[in-house]
Amino acid sequence: MIDLGKLATPLLHRFDPETAHELAINSMALGLGGSAPKDVPALATRAFGLRFPNPIGLAAGFDKNARAVRPLAKLGFGHVEAGTVTPRPQSGNPQPRLFRLPEDGAIINRMGFNGCGIDRFCRNLARLHRPMPNGRTRGATVPLGANIGINKIGAEPLRDYPELVSRVSPYVDYVTMNLSSPNTPGLRDLQSAQMLTDLLSAINTRNPDRLPLLVKLAPDMDDSSYEPILEAAIAGGAQGLILTNTTIARPSSLTSPLAAETGGLSGRPLASRSREVLKVVSNLNKGRIALISCGGIETGEDVLDRIRMGADMVQIYTSFVLQGPALLSRLKTELLDAMRREGFETIADAHGTALSV
């Protein structure tokens, strides 16, 4: 079996970023990925009614069309989030639209929700549930989420989000509403308390017995904006928030010549703001719904830091793209070492311990 983490990642980085991404997805879809050992019980955690073998998930955007869910799960993620999927196929923004900034530990993308559309997305998910000879279904081995969004043209959010929730529900364990990509015009305007209330009401009416529903938010709002959105999410029955999506800000610390490219910036430069948003929302939330922290996570110490700040889990994207699958094993080893140093036997023991009382 080919170990993509040690052999393929340096080779892939010789290609332009989007070509490399397609090669990685195609390779994993063909079964050329690695397989991680079983996680130790100390890393297991629970959130929105589901059990996760470890708190490190793969953020949406990597497997947009749900083509490599099972191979990605086998690499050692605690959960995998596929998408963003839109009602209709769309090509996204013109290329080039994906840029590596390795000297900054960052990526800029302006992909624009390119994807196959909900029909093919669901067909790909359905393959995960095909019966095996023993009568069981294969599944994804870890909890699977679907990240849903709207088309650039002809979108009707109050129609589209409820329909997307309905379409993906037979195949996944939870659903994330993406209201925060900076690359779809008008999408971030949906991040108001009133609009979120209306969206959740429409979703609940269309899907009275729906799966756990999460909302993914941007890091570029004022701190005061998060409280009404949090309260609207809780009142509308959402089970969690993902904090945060990419940023349109450009920190002065960036050194790459690509730093001025338009799009969402992710990775190390986002870490400080991601932590700030998590701290603000955690202190307001007080454990009422689940929080998933995303942005600039590169070490096991980073993971523990977010857990201690009130995150139930984390998601990674940029560090995985830049460092490859071998990152997962390192993160878990460092996380366990950090837990032992701090005297935590389990992830649950560490949760929220850095929050103000």
N, C-alpha and C positions, 0 to 999 in steps of 0.2 A: 504494500500500500504506500503511495506517495505521501510524504509529509509536506504539505503545502507550506507549513510554517517555516521549515528550515531550508527547503529547496526552491520553492516557487516564488516566494515573496520578493527576493532581490531581482529575480528575472522579470517578474511582472512590472517592477518599477522602472524597467528600461523602456517600457511602452508609455504612450500618453495615458493619462489617468483613466479616461473612459474606456479605451481599448483594454487596458489592464483589468478594469472592473469586470468587463464582459468575459474576458478569459477566465477570471477567477470564478465567476458564477457558472460558466459552462463546465469548467473542470469539476466543481463540486457537484453539479447536477449529474455528471457522469460517474460519480462515486469516487473521485480521486482525492477526497479529503482525508484528514486524520480522524482518530477516535480517542477521546480522552478517557482516563480511568474514572471510575465512579467517585462522586464527591463524598467527602466525609460528612457525617451527620451534623457537625458543628456549623457548617455553612448553610444548612437548610433554613428556609424562612417561609412564612405564610403571608399572603396579602390578598385582599378582595376575594376570600374564600378559596384560594388556590394554594397548593404547596409547590415551592420552587426549590430545586436541589442546591442552588447557590444564588447569591443576590446579584450576579453579574449578567445582564441581558444584552442582546444585540439590538441597537436602536433601528427604527425604520429608516429606509433609504438605501440599505445595502442590498437586500433582496426585494426589489420593488414589485416583482411579478410572482413571488412565491414559487420560484423555480428550484431553490436549493434549501428548503426549510429543514429537511431531515439531516442532510450532511452538516449544515451549520449547527444544529442541535448536538450532533455527535462530537463537535469540536470542544464542547464543554461549557457552552452557555447555559445559564440558569433559565432563560427564556429567550425566545426569538420573536421579533416583531417584523412582520412582512408588510410591504407597501412603501409609500402611500399609493393606494389604488383609487381611481376616479371612476365615475359611472361609465364614461366612454373612453376608448383609447385616445391617446394624444401623444404627439411627438415631442412635446416640451420645447424648450428654448433652443435657438441655434447653437451649434458647436463652434468653438470650444466653450464648455460650460462647467468644467470640473478641473480644479487646479490644486496640486499638492504644494504645500509650503513647508517642506521638511525641516528647514532651519528654525521655523517657528512652532513645530509640532502641530501644524494646522492644515485645514483644507478649506477652500472656498468653492461653493457650488451655486449654480443658478440653473439647475436642471429643469425646473418648471413642471414637476409632476409628470414626467414622461413615463408612460406605462401602457400596459396591454388592455386596460379597462376591466370592469368587474366580471364580465362573462368569462374571459379566459383565466383571470385570477382565480375565480371559483373552481374552474375545471382543474387548474393546477393543485389547488387545495384538496379537491376531491380525491386526487390520486393518493394522498396520504392515508386515506381511509379505505382503500381497496382491501377486501378480505385476503388473508393469507391462507395457505392450505390447512392450517390448524383451526380455521374459523375466526381467528382474531383479526383485528385491523392493526396496521403498522403504527399509525399515529406519528407524532413528531417527537416523542420521548420526553420533551419538556413542554411546559405551557407555551402556547402559540398565540400571538396577538395579530390582529389585522389593523393597520393604520389606514384610515379612510379620509379622502379629501374631495374637493370639487374641481370640475373642469374649468379651464380658463375662459371658455366661451359657452354660453347657454346654461350657466349654473343657476340652480334654484336651491339654495342651502336647506330650506325648510322641507323640501321634497327629497333632495339628494341624500342627505345624511341619514334620515330614517330608512330609506330604501337600501342604502349600502349596509347599514347595521343588519337589516333583515337578510340580505344576500349572503353575508359572510358568516352569520351566526351558526349554521350547521357544521362549520368546519374548524372553528377556532375556539379558544378559551376566554378571550377578552377582546374588546374593540377599543381603539384609540381614535378620537376625533382630532384630526390635525387642523387647528385653527391658526397656525403660527408660522407656516413657511413664508419667507419673505419673497418668494419667487412666483407666487400666483397673485395677480393684482386683486386687491380688495379682501383677500383672505383674512388678514390680521384685523380688519374692521369687525370681524365676527367675535372678537375677544372683548366684548362688553358684557356686563352682567345681564342686561335685558336681552341681548341677542342670544346669549348662552341659555337663559331661562326658556326662551321661545324654542330653541333648537332641542333642548332636552325634553320639553313638553311634547314636541312633535315626534321625537324618537320614542318616547314612552307610549304615546298613543298608538303608534304603528307597531311597536314591539313590547307588548305588556309583560312578557316573560323573558326579557332580553338578558344577554350575558353581562358581566361586569363591563362598565363603560368608563374609559379614562379620557381626559382632555389634555392635549399637549399645548403648552403656552410658550410665548416668546420671552426672551430675556430683556427686551428693549422697552418695556413699559416702566412708568414710574412705580416706585415701591408701593405707593398708596393705591395703585390700581388693582393689586392682587387680592386685597380683602373682599371687595364686592364680587369679584369673579369666583373666589373660593366659596363664598356663602351661596352664590347662585348654583355652583356645581353641587354642593351638599344638598341644598333644597330641592334640586332637580333630580337627585338620586344617582349622581355620578359616584363611582367608587374610588376614583383616584385622579391625580394630576401628574403629568410628566413635565419636569422643570429642568432644562429648558430646551427649546429648539435653537437653531443657529442665530447669530447676531448680525445686524447690518452695521454695527459699530466697527471701527478699525483702531484698536489700541495703538498708542505711539510706540509700543515695544516691538511691533512687527518689523522684521528686517528683510523679508523676501521681496524681490522685485515684482512679485505678483500680488502684493498686498492691496493694491488699488483696484483689483478686479471686482466687478459688481457681483453681488450674491451674498449668500449666508456664510459667515465665518464660523467654523467649528474647531474644537480641539483645545490645546493648551491656553491660547489667549482668552478663551471663554470661561476658564476655570473660576476666576475670581468673581465674575458676575453671576455665574451659576450658583456658587456657594452663597452669595449675598441673597439671591432670590430664594434659595432653599431655606436660609435662616429666617427670612421675613415670613414666608408661608408656613413654615413649621411652627413658629411661635403663635401664629394665628390659628393654625389647624388644630393643634393640641390632640393629635392622634385620631381625629374624626374620620378622615379618609386616607387612603394610601398615597404616599408620595414617592415618585421615582425621580432620582436626580441624574441629569445627563449634561455633560459638558466638561471637557478637559480632564477626564479621569485616566491616569497613566500608571498608577502604582496601587498596590494593595493598601498602602496607607491612605491614599485618596479615597478608596472604597470605604474603609472604616470611618474616615472623617465624615463622609456624607451620611453614613448610617448613624453615627453619633449625633449628627445635626438634624436627625428626624426623618431621613429617607428610609423607606422600607427596602428599597433596592436601588440599583444604579443601572444605567445603560451606557454602552460604549459604541463608538463608531470610528472616529478619526484615528485613535491609537491603534485600533484593530486593522484599519487599512494601511497605516504606515508601518506597523511592526509585524503584522501577520498573526496567524493562529497561535504561535508559540507564546504570545502575550498572555493568553488565558491561564496557562499553567503558572506563569510567573505571578500574575495577579493573585491567584488563589494562595500560593505559597507565602507571598508577602502579607496577604490579608490574615492568614492564620498566625503568622509570626507576630503581626501587630496586635492581634487579639490576645495572644498569650502575654505579650509585654504589658498590655493594659489590664489584664486580669479578667478578660471576658471569655467564658467557655463557649458561648453561642452568639450568633448574630442578634438574637432577641435580647440578650443581656446588654448589648452595646447600644441598642436602638434608643435614640433620643437623649443619651446621657450628657451631651454637650449643650442641651437647650437650657435657656434661662427658666427658672422655676417661677 
